[in-house]
Structures are given as C-alpha cells and as structure tokens.
Amino acid sequence: MPSCGHLRSVPKLLSRRKRVPASSEGSSLRRCLSTVDLVALGVGSTLGAGVYVLAGEVAKTSSGPSIVLSFLIAAAVSALAGLCYAEFGARVPLAGSAYLYSYVTVGELWAFLAGWNLLLSYVIGTASVARAWSATFDQLLSKKMGRFLGAHAAINSVGLAEHPDVFAAGLVVLLAGLLSFGVKESTMVNKAFTALNVLVLLFVTVSGFIKGDTSNWKLREDVLQWAAAHEAGSQSVADNMTSAFGVGGFMPYGFTGTLAGASTCFYAFVGFDCIATTGEEVRDPQRSIPMGIILSLLICFLAYSGVSAALTLMMPYYLLDTMSPLPVAFEYIGWSGAKYAVAAGSLCALTTSLLGSMFPMPRILYAMARDGLLFKPLAKVSRRQCPVVATLVSGGVAALLALLFDLKALVDTMSIGTLLAYSMVAGCVLLLRYRPEPSTWDTPVGKVPAVQLWWDHLVRPPPHPTPRSSAVVVWALTAVAALACALSWVSAAGLPCLRAAGAWCITALALLLLGILVAALLIWRQPQSQDKASFMVPCLPFLPVLSISINTVLMARLSAAAWLWYLLWMALGFLIYFGYGIWHSTESHWPERTGPRELPGIGDREVALEPCGAALCPSAPGQ
C-alpha cells in the first residue's frame, strides 16, 4: 500500500517523463527489419477489412457513391497524423509508438492514456478483421456456418454479435501462436500475402471500371423509394415514404452522410501506425520509419479510392452486401467465377491485415510492462527475441472480442481510441518543437505586469525557446483542444440550424474557427528549437493543429454506444494505473537529481537537413 508521503507526491508522479537513453543498442528485441518490411507491414495491416467489409456497409448505409470522398477525408486526416508519427519515429527509435512519444514529452499519465488507447485500437482492429475473415469464408460456404451457429447458439443482447464467431476466435489464437515464433518469420509471410493482396485489389479496380455503369452514381429518388419499400415488404406505400437509401445522386445521404462515412472509413487507415511500434526491430529506424509510414499511406489511399469507386460502379449501392460486398458485386455483374477468385484473394488479404493488426499489440504491452505501468510478466522476451507473453495475452483478449462482440460497435469504439492517440501525438510534436533548451532560462525582468510580459512575448518573441515561450505554446494548445471540442459540439448539435443557415450557429462556428486560427498563429509566433531530425513535420504548427481539430470533429460524430464502451475501457485502465502502474513505474527508480531529459539525437546528433516545409510555409521567428 502506498504511504501518505507517496499520496502527497501523486501530482509529481503523474507528470514525470521518461528518460530515454542516447543509445538503444541494449534492446531485448532483434533489429532485423528493412524499409520494405515496414512498407509491407503498413500496407498489409491497412488493406483488409476497410475494402472487404466496411466499403459495402458505409456505401449502403452512410455515403453511397460518395464513399470515395469519405475515404479521401479519412486519408487526409490519417496523413496529418502520419507526418507527426514520422517525425517522432525519426527522433525516438524505440518500441512504444504514441505511448513512448507522450511519455518523453508530456508525462506519465498522458503516456498511459495514449498506450491504453492504442491497445483498444489494436485489439478491436484484430477482432474486427478476424470476424471479416470468418464472414468472407462463410460467404464461400453459402453462409452455412452462420445459419448453423445462429440456430444453435444465438445471442440476444445489445452490443453483442448475433451468434458467437468460433471460427474468428480460433483464427486469432492460431496467428498469435505464429507471431510468437519471431518477427522476421512473421514479416516474410506478411510480404508474400501483401503482394497477393495488392494484385487482387488491382484486379478489382480494373474490373470495376470495365464492367461498371456510371448510372449507378446518378440514381433517381423514386428508384430508391421503390427499393426501400421492396426491402420493407410494403410496395404499396412506396410513393408516400421517404427512402431509407437517401435521395439519389452521388451524395444520396448528403454531405453529412459523407462525413459520417469518413468517421467510420477512418478505421481503414489505422494500420500505418503499427510501423511506429517497430522502433527497436528496424535496422535503420531514423530513415526507415518515416519512409515506411508515408509510402504505406500513399499506397493505401490509391487502393481504397480505386476499389470503392469500382464497387459502387459495378452495382447500385443499396444492393451491396454489408458483410462481403466484393464477391456479391462480381456475381451481380455476371462474373460468377471471378467472385471465388476475389473471395480467395480477400481471405489472403484479410490474413495479412490480421497479422498487421496483431503485430503492434504485444509491442505496446511490452513497452508499458517494461516501464512498470503494466504487469511485469508481459515484458518477458523469448529466446528468439520476441515478446512472447504479451503476444499470447493480447491474442487471447482479441479472440474473446471476436467471439462475442458486434463489428460496427467495435469499429466505432476503436476509432475513438485511435483519434485520441493521433491527437496526442500531434500535440506532442508541437510541445517538442517549441520546448526550451535545457540551459535556457528567462532573464529576470523585475516587477512587470504579467499581461505586459505576455504581450511583449507575442510582439517581440525571443530568438530561442524559453520556458515562457514554451508556456505560451502549452496554453495555446490547450485553447485549441477546448475550441475544437466546442466546434465538434456546434457542428453536431447545431446541424439542423446549419442546414437552415441559421445566424447564431454560423456565427458560433465562425468564432470558434477564428479562435483556433488565432491560437495557431500565437504558437507560430514562438521560436522553435533548432534541433534537427531526419524527418520533420512541415508547416508547423498548422498541420498538427488541423489534425487535432479534424480528429475532434470526427470523434463527435461517433455513436453514444461507442462512447459508452470507450468510457468503460478507460475506467478499467485508470483502475490498473492507479492501483499498480503509478507505484511500479521504472521512472521512480531514477535518482532524483539527474540531468535534463533528452530525446535521442536532440542535442547530441545533428543531421544535415533543412527544416522540412521551409519553402512551403512562412518562417516562424527563430527558424
């Protein structure tokens, strides 16, 4: 039990930062991965369920043919986050991803929140892809497996699946055993299946544009009303009802439907951040991690945009199958033989996606357990230098979720955790780039009003970062987060007013956007650190601020049920952290009088590169 003295020091414990050694040669993990391995890992993790499952569901229920724009919006948000991950991957080449980045920048509590959010994202991603694999295989069997389980093991409970998916759970357990053998062996299998995945998606895209019909992007509302009435079994009221499939055209559900689809399609781009968890297993992490993230996002965007366009051209969006859209679409256009080839190829692609989803989970568990925030046995490494206990435990939890839970609820909950982790990484980039040097202190100024000090700091910022300029950035970033939350509330709660062009909601929206812009300009006026990395986010601070704002708006569009599941997950996390992690953190074992906390390569390594984006954006003071 913690003593009273320990309890009084809790605020200090929550804000302690991780001291990262200047060299990571003593890592327990094996450095054996190349840039090609990382690109294959990112693409394989991403190109799976997003195409083979969510494309049909989102097109039918949320976006229609404008799912192409939904994927574009989701890709843009992911790209903003990807740039932030790429910079941290170049600066901190260790296992842990957003968890580690938050730990070395803002403190332990925020690091635990980031790591716990990542675990939520990865475990749900694994369960979702496993259920997609099972559904696609069941489609090949004419849904015999689903009908049997539905008849003999039905589950009638909100938030749970219609029946337990034993096949999906068994698949997760099987692949967890494969991953426990070692990282190099797993990536070799991943590269082979990723190549097959890309070939299948290329075949789907070309076939869709050959056999597609552009009239499927221009359906009339009366056709949709008849289709909705036919599906409801009440054709006599078709002329008097509002269509359940929207109003027709390219955006049948309106732009709000496209945005709602983007919130769900964001799940399709989650895979790229698994690259950031491999920092201790890459031969040249400073170069390979940024390149792997950027190339993976580019390849995935091209694949998603092509396949989603082809799918909605091949058949009307309201006829799409929500579980296995591509095999059904090929059967619809008369290529019955092709549907089996696509289904077999999609199983290979989903296998790759499943491997990519399961790969980062144990790395996050391993990093958190090694730091003492989770239970120490999870940090055990096998003779093949693989986090074997974390791999098997995370696989077991994902198998349980795949067995019992509903896919849509899982995806929405996962999106919350991922968006929050992305926002935290974006904020950490800002704090890192504007933090003062360890030896920099403000010059004594005597008794001058605080308002004048801040105004002088804004009008005449110092040439180098100081504690006060760093404080300005912290307060401005806090204002951005608060304004973004208000913006998301206005955009969601005031939607009817916005559609009617109401003055109050338009004014409120404009004021909030103006406030975010002012806060971004205030950050821009502050001097940046002169430390360089092999990759740096361009257009600072505008891209990270934009990433945080968009992430917040997308989170507000997710369902209340998803938020309830998320809050339950976070409650469990706080119970573990305050009951165990805060008292067993390895940071509490460092001597109190230690030198400044340095990130690897900051202050002791210079890279002959100009700051990225210097020619694209106005130069901030101190750049």
Secondary structure by P-SEA (a helix, b strand, c coil): cccaaaaaaaaaaaacccccccccccccccccccaaaaaaaaaaaccccccccaaaaaaacccccaaaaaaaaaaaaaaaaaaaaaaaaaccccccaaaaaaaaccccaaaaaaaaaaaaaaaaaaaaaaaaaaaaaaaaacaaaaaaaaacccccccccccccaaaaaaaaaaaaaaaaccaaaaaaaaaaaaaaaaaaaaaaaaaaaaccccccccccaaaaaaaaaaaaccccccccccccccccccccccaaaaaaaaaaaccccccccccccccccccccccaaaaaaaaaaaaaaaaaaaaaaaaaaaccccccccccaaaaaaaaacaaaaaaaaaaaaaaaaaaaaaaaacaaaaaaaaaaaacccccccccccccccaaaaaaaaaaaaaaaaacccaaaaaaaaaaaaaaaaaaaaaaaaaaaacccccccccccccccaaaaaaaaaacccccccaaaaaaaaaaaaaaaaaaaaaaaaaacaaaaaaaccaaaaaaaaaaaaaaaaaaaaaaabbbbcccccccccccaaaaaaaaaaaaaaaaaccaaaaaaaaaaaaaaaaaaaacccccccccccccccccccccccccccccccccccccccccccc
